[in-house]
Amino acid sequence: QVQLVESGGGLVQAGGSLRLSCAASRSIFTINRMGWYRQAPGKQRELVALLTSGSSTNYQDSVKGRFTISRDNAKNTVYLQMNSLKPEDTAVYYCNAYWYNMDYWGKGTLVTVSS
C-alpha cells in the first residue's frame, strides 16, 4: 500500500505562487505514475499533472506553462509548483499514486486563489 500526505495549500492572491508537496510512505522510485488532481466545488475531479517513473510529464492544458510537477526520490516526495495562479485554480488538490494497478489518494489540500 501507499499512504500519501499533501501539504502546502492555502490562500493566495491571483498571480501568486504556491508549492504543494506530497509525501509518500514508500519509495516513489518504484511507483509507476504519480500525479496531482483537483476538484473544485460542484465539479468533478480532474487531472492537473502526471509524472511517470520514466520522468515523462503530462499537464492539463489550462495549467501548461504555469504549473510544474517534480519529484525528490530521496525524500519520497512529489511537488507541484504553481505560478501565476488564477481564481479558477481554486480547488482541493489531491495527490495520486498508481502502483500495481491500484490508485492511491491523499486526503487533499485546499488552494484558494482570490481575485
C-alpha positions as CSV (number, residue, x, y, z in Angstrom):
1,Q,0.0,0.0,0.0
2,V,0.9,3.6,-0.4
3,Q,-0.1,6.4,2.0
4,L,0.1,9.9,0.7
5,V,0.0,13.2,2.6
6,E,-0.4,16.5,0.9
7,S,0.7,19.9,2.2
8,G,1.3,23.4,1.0
9,G,-2.2,24.6,0.2
10,G,-3.5,27.9,1.4
11,L,-4.9,31.3,0.4
12,V,-3.1,33.3,-2.3
13,Q,-3.9,36.3,-4.4
14,A,-4.2,36.0,-8.2
15,G,-0.8,36.0,-9.8
16,G,0.8,34.5,-6.8
17,S,2.6,31.1,-6.3
18,L,2.3,28.0,-4.1
19,R,4.2,24.8,-3.9
20,L,2.3,21.7,-3.0
21,S,4.1,18.7,-1.6
22,C,3.0,15.0,-1.5
23,A,4.9,12.8,0.9
24,A,4.6,9.1,0.2
25,S,5.0,6.2,2.6
26,R,7.2,4.2,0.3
27,S,9.9,4.8,-2.3
28,I,8.4,6.7,-5.1
29,F,11.1,5.4,-7.4
30,T,9.1,2.1,-7.6
31,I,5.7,3.8,-8.3
32,N,4.7,3.7,-11.9
33,R,3.0,7.1,-12.0
34,M,2.2,9.9,-9.6
35,G,0.1,12.9,-10.2
36,W,-1.9,15.8,-9.0
37,Y,-5.7,16.1,-9.4
38,R,-8.1,18.8,-8.3
39,Q,-11.7,19.2,-7.5
40,A,-13.5,22.5,-7.4
41,P,-16.8,22.9,-5.7
42,G,-19.6,21.4,-7.7
43,K,-17.2,19.9,-10.3
44,Q,-15.7,16.6,-11.0
45,R,-12.2,15.7,-10.0
46,E,-9.8,16.5,-12.9
47,L,-6.2,15.7,-13.8
48,V,-3.7,18.6,-13.3
49,A,-0.3,16.9,-13.9
50,L,1.2,13.5,-14.2
51,L,4.8,12.3,-13.7
52,T,5.8,8.8,-14.7
53,S,8.6,6.7,-13.3
54,G,10.4,7.4,-16.5
55,S,10.1,11.2,-15.8
56,S,7.6,11.9,-18.5
57,T,5.1,14.6,-17.7
58,N,1.7,15.5,-18.8
59,Y,-0.4,18.6,-17.9
60,Q,-3.9,19.8,-18.3
61,D,-4.0,22.4,-21.0
62,S,-5.1,25.2,-18.6
63,V,-2.0,24.8,-16.4
64,K,0.7,24.3,-19.1
65,G,3.4,26.9,-18.6
66,R,2.2,27.8,-15.1
67,F,2.5,24.5,-13.1
68,T,5.4,22.1,-12.8
69,I,5.4,18.7,-11.4
70,S,8.6,17.3,-10.0
71,R,9.9,14.7,-7.5
72,D,12.6,14.1,-5.0
73,N,13.3,10.4,-4.8
74,A,15.4,10.8,-1.7
75,K,12.6,12.4,0.2
76,N,9.8,10.2,-1.4
77,T,8.1,13.5,-2.2
78,V,6.3,14.8,-5.3
79,Y,5.8,18.5,-5.8
80,L,3.5,20.8,-7.7
81,Q,4.9,24.3,-8.3
82,M,2.0,26.6,-9.2
83,N,2.8,30.0,-10.6
84,S,0.6,32.7,-12.0
85,L,-2.3,31.4,-10.1
86,K,-5.8,32.3,-11.2
87,P,-9.1,32.3,-9.3
88,E,-10.2,29.3,-11.4
89,D,-7.4,27.3,-9.9
90,T,-9.3,27.3,-6.6
91,A,-9.9,23.7,-5.6
92,V,-8.9,20.8,-3.3
93,Y,-5.7,19.3,-4.8
94,Y,-5.2,15.6,-4.4
95,C,-2.1,13.6,-4.8
96,N,-2.4,10.3,-6.6
97,A,-0.1,7.2,-6.9
98,Y,-0.7,4.4,-9.4
99,W,1.1,1.3,-8.2
100,Y,0.5,-2.3,-9.1
101,N,-2.7,-1.5,-10.9
102,M,-4.2,0.4,-8.0
103,D,-4.9,4.0,-7.4
104,Y,-4.0,5.6,-4.0
105,W,-5.1,9.0,-2.9
106,G,-4.2,11.5,-0.3
107,K,-6.8,13.5,1.6
108,G,-6.2,16.7,-0.3
109,T,-5.1,20.2,0.4
110,L,-7.2,23.3,-0.3
111,V,-5.9,26.0,-2.6
112,T,-7.9,29.2,-2.7
113,V,-7.0,32.0,-5.1
114,S,-8.5,35.3,-4.5
115,S,-9.1,37.9,-7.3
